[in-house]
């Protein structure tokens, strides 16, 4: 990243804002659908693993307007 070498902190934040997918309605909807389609299978995972997967989906859009 060229910004890091120049210590252009403001530019780095602007670049991060550009890649923020939480403002993309399609992305948010896909994450929500993935969250709601998860199912627990005790033969393949522990409860802790399942909750971790759910938390991963939640974290992806935690700052979105339509979060989980």
N, C-alpha and C positions, 0 to 999 in steps of 0.2 A: 504494500500500500504506500503510495507516494506521500500521502498525508502524514504518515507516522514519522517519516524522516525529517519533515519540515516542522514538526511539533505543531501542526495546524489543528488544534483540538476542535475548534468550531467546525472546520471542514470535515473532520472525522465524524462528528455527530450528525452533520447534514447527510453524509453518505449512509450512515446507519438508519436515519429516518427514511431515506429513499427505499431501503430494503425492508421496511416494516410491512409485513404481510397482514397485520391485524386490521388494516384499513381496506383490504381486498375482500369484498363480500363473498366471492366464490371460495377463496381460501378458508375463510371463517366457517362457511357453510360445510365445506368438506371436512374440516376438523370436527365440527359438531356432529356430523353424520358418523364419522369414525368413532367418536366417543360413544354415541348411542348404540352403535352396532357391536361394540365389544361384548363378548360373553365369557363367563367364567367356566373353565373346564378344569376341575380338580385333578384330572389325570395328566394334565399337561403343565399346570402351574400352581403355585401357592397363592393364597389370598393376598399375601404381601406383594407378589409379582403382579397380580391383577390390579390391585390398587395403584401400584406404581405406573402401570400402563395408562390407567385412567388419569392419574395426576399429570402424566406427560402430555396428554391431549389438552387438559385444562390449562396447563402452563403455556402452551403454544398460543392461546388466544386470551390470556388472562386480562390483558389491557384493551381488548376489543370491545366495541359497543355491545355486541351480542355475545358476551362470554358465556361460559358454562357455569 
